[in-house]
């Protein structure tokens, strides 16, 4: 059984197996962001990107970046690292807006 799994995954040992498992988990987290966005849009009745989308993006992106670094794949590394920058920036903008809105509410009272 182990040999069949290793052959299927094109790996040679358990250390590599756990890296591949991490890659699958990362991909699942990253892909789940679209399901979250779809459900949120259906609830809103319009296209809508919830904050959870960005947290799933950065979580899955960072895990996939770690996997890409392990695989030493420069194309994958470049793609994931630039994505993580964009996801981080979006979260910074969201939190800045929330703090500005909260400050505006406190100054009105």
For each residue, the residues with C-beta under 8 A, 3 or more apart:
1: 4 5
2: 5 6
3: 6 7
4: 1 7 8
5: 1 2 8 9 17
6: 2 3 9 11 12 13 17
7: 3 4 10
8: 4 5
9: 5 6 16 17 20
10: 7
11: 6 16 17 20
12: 6 16
13: 6 16 17
14: 17 18
15: 18 19
16: 9 11 12 13 19 20
17: 5 6 9 11 13 14 20 21
18: 14 15 21 22
19: 15 16 22 23 67 70 71
20: 9 11 16 17 23 24
21: 17 18 24 25
22: 18 19 25 26 63 66 67
23: 19 20 26 27 63 64 67
24: 20 21 27 28
25: 21 22 28 29 63
26: 22 23 29 30 60 63 64 66 67
27: 23 24 30 31 60 64
28: 24 25 31 32 60
29: 25 26 32 33 56 59 60 63
30: 26 27 33 56 57 59 60 61 63 64
31: 27 28 34 35 60
32: 28 29 35 36 56 60
33: 29 30 36 37 52 53 56 57 60
34: 31 37 38
35: 31 32 38 39
36: 32 33 39 40 50 52 53 56
37: 33 34 40 41 48 49 50 53
38: 34 35 41 42
39: 35 36 42 43
40: 36 37 43 44 48 49 50 52 53
41: 37 38 44 45 46 47 48
42: 38 39 45
43: 39 40 48
44: 40 41 48
45: 41 42
46: 41
47: 41
48: 37 40 41 43 44
49: 37 40 53 54
50: 36 37 40 53
51: 54 55 91 94
52: 33 36 40 55 56
53: 33 36 37 40 49 50 56 57
54: 49 51 57 58 87 90 91 94
55: 51 52 58 59 91
56: 29 30 32 33 36 52 53 59 60
57: 30 33 53 54 60 61 83 87
58: 54 55 61 62 84 87 88 91
59: 29 30 55 56 62 63
60: 26 27 28 29 30 31 32 33 56 57 63 64
61: 30 57 58 64 65 80 83 84 87
62: 58 59 65 66 84
63: 22 23 25 26 29 30 59 60 66 67
64: 23 26 27 30 60 61 67 68 76 80
65: 61 62 68 69 77 80 81 84
66: 22 26 62 63 69 70
67: 19 22 23 26 63 64 70 71 76
68: 64 65 71 73 76 77 79 80
69: 65 66 72 77
70: 19 66 67
71: 19 67 68 76
72: 69
73: 68 76 77
74: 77 78
75: 78 79
76: 64 67 68 71 73 79 80
77: 65 68 69 73 74 80 81
78: 74 75 81 82
79: 68 75 76 82 83
80: 61 64 65 68 76 77 83 84
81: 65 77 78 84 85
82: 78 79 85 86
83: 57 61 79 80 86 87
84: 58 61 62 65 80 81 87 88
85: 81 82 88 89
86: 82 83 89 90
87: 54 57 58 61 83 84 90 91
88: 58 84 85 91 92
89: 85 86 92 93
90: 54 86 87 93 94
91: 51 54 55 58 87 88 94 95
92: 88 89 95 96
93: 89 90 96 97
94: 51 54 90 91 97 98
95: 91 92 98 99
96: 92 93 99 100
97: 93 94 100 101
98: 94 95 101 102
99: 95 96 102 103
100: 96 97 103 104
101: 97 98 104 105
102: 98 99 105 106
103: 99 100 106 107
104: 100 101 107 108
105: 101 102 108 109
106: 102 103 109
107: 103 104
108: 104 105
109: 105 106
